[in-house]
Amino acid sequence: METQMATLELALTQMRLIDNAWWRVNDALCLLRGLEADGVPFMEMALADLKALEKSVWILKDAIKRQMESCRERMDAQAVDAMTQSPEDEASLRARLVQADLNLHVLYKHSLQLGRQTAQSLVNEAMGRESGFPPLADNAVVRVELEYLPDQNELTHTDQGGTVLAHQEALFCWVSDKGISDNAIEEDLENENWMDFSHPWMSWQSWLTHDVLEHNYGRNPRFGVAALLKTGTVRVQLRTVRLYEYDLHAGQFVSPSSP
């Protein structure tokens, strides 16, 4: 099954390259058609063939993703089965998952706080009121990203020689002179269950648990319950992006409103 997953991952990587190449070829042909006043004889046929190919690429890429998800579920089930050799093991596993879910809920709250505090510190700069900084040329961005790391003494079925089991974006903030907007989800832990289908080991999921197990933005299809149980540390990375523009002729930074 490891070989199957590795092969599927390779196939998906190549399909993404094909997808990117499709867009580049399509854009180039569309540009060429616009530049040729007299038209290019093969152009319309080529664009029609390319359009038909787009659907085939999408169907194949989607089929590979679904097969990878199925393979991930089987790999995860095997790894969890190996951890539950008795009813006591099963009870312990369920209790550990409940605690992990609660801890991730708390981590999400901390992540929102960290991200919003950092974003708030950029508002004055975005409004041009922060001394010592040139004016921002565009909105600033704040990201809070999480990396799930295994216990140092553990090897998991998801670890293929690297140290990161999964990547996850907890928060994305936009900062402008009008304030802050973000994609945060305000959770009510007592009344809001994010688990959207029957789960063999869990009856409740907070947002962060649900996202890393079921979504994870496709960044690591191998991540599952077994990997979550063997995660030792979640590294919280806070990234800010500012954009400034420097006028080389005038020798100074300029604001978006500058001529």
N, C-alpha and C positions, 0 to 999 in steps of 0.2 A: 504493500500500500504506500510505503514511503516513495518507492520508485514511481508509482502512478502519480502521486501528488507532485513530485519534482518535474515529471514530464508535462503535467498539466500547467504548472507554473511557467515552464519554458514556452509552451504553446501560447499561453496568454500573453507573455511578454512579446512574442513575435507578432501576435495578432494586433497588439497595441501599436507596434511599429508599422504594420500594414495600414492600420486605421489612420495614423498620422500621415503616412505617405499618401493615402487617398486624398486627404484634405489638401495637401500641398499640390498634388497633380491637378485636382479640381480647380483650385484657386488659379494656378498657372494657366490652365486652358481657358477659364473664364476671362482672365486678363488678356490673353492673346486674342480671344474672340472680340473683345472690346477694342483692341488696337487695330485689328485688320479691317480697314474700310470696305474692302471688296469681299471679305469673308474668306474662310478657309474651307475648302470642299469637305474635308473629313471631320470638321469640328463638331457639327451637330450629332453625327453618329457616335463620335468619341465620347461626347458628354452624356449621351443616352446610355452607352455601354457602361460608363463610369457610374452613372446613377443606379443602374441595376446591380453593379458590383457592391455599392454601398450597403444595400439591404443584405446581401450575402455575407459581407464582413460582419455586420451587426449581429446577424443570426448565429454565426459561428462563434463569435466572441461571447455572446450570451450563453450559448450551450456549454462552452468551456468553463465559464464562471459557475454555472449550475452544477456541473460535474465536480468541480473543485469543492463546492460547498458540501455536496454529498460525501465526497471523500473525507473532508475535514470532520464531518459528523461521525463517520465510522471510526476514524483514527482517535477522535476524542472519546468515543464510547469505549473503545478497547483500552485506552489509557486509564479511564475512570474505573472500568471493571477490574483492572489489575490493582487498583487501590482499595477495592471493597471486597475483601475475602470473607467477611462475616457480617452479621447484622450490626454488630458494634461498630465496624468500619463504616457501614452505610450511615448510621446515626451520627458518627463523628464527622463524616464528610458533609452531611446536610447542615450540621451546626456550623462548620467552618465556612460554608458558602453563605449562610445567613450573616455571619460576622463580617465576611469579606464585602458583602453587599452594603452593610451598614457603614463600614469604613470607607467605601467608595462614595457613598452618599455624603459623608462628612468631608471627604477630599474634594468633592465637587463644589461644596459650599466654600471651602477655602480657596479653590481655584477661581471662583467667581469674584471673591473678595480681592485676591491678589491682582487679577486682571483689571477690575474696575478701579482699584486704587491707582494702579499704574496709568490707566487711561485718563483718570481725573487729573493727574499731574500734568498731562499733555494739553488739557483744555486751554489753559492760559497761553501756552505757546501757540496753539492753533489760532487763538484770538489776537496774537501779536502783542501780548501783554507780559511776556516772560523776557526779562532782560538777560543779555548774554547769549541769546539764541537768534539766528537769522529767521526771517519769516518762513513758515512752511509753504511749500509750493503746492501741496495737495494734502488730503486727509491723512492723518497718521493712523497706523494700524497696530493693535496689540493682540497677540496670540498667546494663549496658554496651552501648551502641548504636554502630553503625558507619555512617558516611556515605561513600559512594564518590564522589569528586570527579574530574572530568576534568582532564587536563593543560590548563594555561591556553591553550596555543596550539593545542588540538585541539577540533574540533567533531565530535560523534558522532551516529549515527543515533538514539541514544536521548535526546539532549539537546534538549529542546523550549523552550529559552530559560532554563531553570533551571540551577543549578550542581550539583545532586545527582543522580547517576545511579541510585543505589540506596540504600535504607535496610536495615539488618540488625540484629537483636538477637543479640549474641554471648553474653550471660549474663544470667540473672535469679536474684537471690538473695533468700531470705526470712530475716530475722533476728528471732529471738525470745529469750526468756530461757532457752530450751533449747539455743540455738546457731544454726548456719547450715545451711540446705539450699538447693540450687541445681539448675539444669538442665544443668550442665556435662557435656560428653562428653569422657571421657579417651581421647585418640587414641594409637594405636600406628601411627606413620606408615609403618613398614616392612611391616606386615602387614595394615593395615586400609584397604581401598579403599572410599570412600563412593560411587563412581560406580555407579549402579544400572541403567544401560542403555548400549547401545553409543553411543559418542560419536565424531563424525567427526574431532575434533582432539585428543582427550585419551584416555589409557588409564588415568589415575589421578587421583583427586580426594580431597583432604583434606576434613574436615567443612565448614569455612567456605566453601571453593570450591564444593562441592556445594550448600550451602544457598543461597548467593547466586545461583547459576546456575539451580538447579532449583526452589527453594522461594521464598526471599525474601519469604515471607508474603504474596505477591500485591501487594506495595507498588509494585513497578515491573515490569510485565510486559515492558517493552522491554529490560531488561538481559539481555545475552548475552555470548558470547565476545568479540565486537568491542568492546563497552563495557568489558569487563574489561581487554582489552589497552590501551585508551586511558585507563584510570584512572591518574591521577597520584598521588593522595593518598587515604588512608583516614582520615577524621577519627574519632577515638575519643572518644565522649561518655560520661561516667560520671555517672549520676543517682542520687541517694538520695532516698527519701521517708520522712519521719517523721510520725507523727500524735500530736498532743498535744491534751488536752482541758482547757479552762480554765473553772472554775466561777465564773460572774459574780457569784453571790450570795455565795459565800465569798471571792472575790477571790484565788483560788489555783488552780494546776494540780492536777489530780486523777489518780490512777492508776486502772486498770480495776477494781481490788479495792476502791476507795473506795465507800462507800454513796451 
